[in-house]
């Protein structure tokens, strides 16, 4: 018989968990493993709320196991390190993102691409090497192998660092990998949510000329005046889209709703790149001729490696790239999720774990 979550491991833990596909979260007692010789244990202070947390809580991807503690944009302070830990000390400011382990032996892992390891372990709803289920950051503590922990640089507020560990790295990685990080390039960003607003900020920090592409005309002022976008295109305005044909070196598409990509291909210059980081639930229709006629590329990108995540955090601290956040108490989490689903947040909720998570009696 399987052990109950609160008795699986020696250290008591407390958080908020979903119990079923309603996705409603409530207080939850469970346990964390002992700190191994290569592990880092830390007290969680902040955790971002990502849309994929909602997908997992509601089992929209069909892979969730209940009870489920969401949260993979996690920051805190180190409380204990194993005897063979080399990179961290008690008191360090640290973060953990979407994955907490990988096979560590495949070519991707060897090449510091553990985010593409076919056997990586997710921070939420994955499986530890001992067969127990992983629980995320809507909780008071975490124990993780040091190779999957990053330092939070000085000058980067912890609450702002949290969403960088998913939303930030998800757009930073393709901008860097696909060469869209050069000053003077023209970069498009489709969608202006949690991912999109970070893509605008990072692209601007790289020195790019940024065009936001949206279905909502009401976002133009926000995109230009607040986020610093240089141009704004309403994707349903055929005249404006026509006038912008062949003007962009690359596009980061952050939209997970189903949408046509043919108009986006038309915006690309020859050798332009359309990179998908959103996840529509239906297959894309991609005509081949627009690709052939301009040697254009449609690609995908998923989060980023631990090495790249550390690089991203250092870049964000140096260039003052921070997400726009709304910090909320833990007991507001269900309301925050309802608002998130209505796009009623600019642009990311962050749970104040350290000050508001109160253990049940």
Buried (B, 14 or more C-beta within 10 A) or exposed (E): EEEEBEEBBEBBBBBBBBBEEEBBBEBBBBBBBEBBEBBBBBBBBBBBBBBBBBBBBBBBEEEBEEBBBBBBBBBBBBBBBBEEBEEBEEEBBBBBBBBBBBEEEBEBBEEEBBBBBEEBBBBBBBEBEEEBBBBBBBBBBBBBBBBBBBBBBEEBEBBBBBBBBBBBBBBBBBBBBBEBBEEEBBBBBBBBBBBBBBBBBBBBBBEBBBBBBBBBEEBBEBBBEEBEBBBBBBBEEEEBBEEBEEBBBBBBBBBBEEBEBEBBBBBBBEEBBBBBBBBBEEEBEEEEEBBEEBEBBBEEBBBBBBBBBBBBBBBBBEEEBBBBBBBBBBBBBBEBBEBBEEEEBBBBBBBBBBEBBEEEE
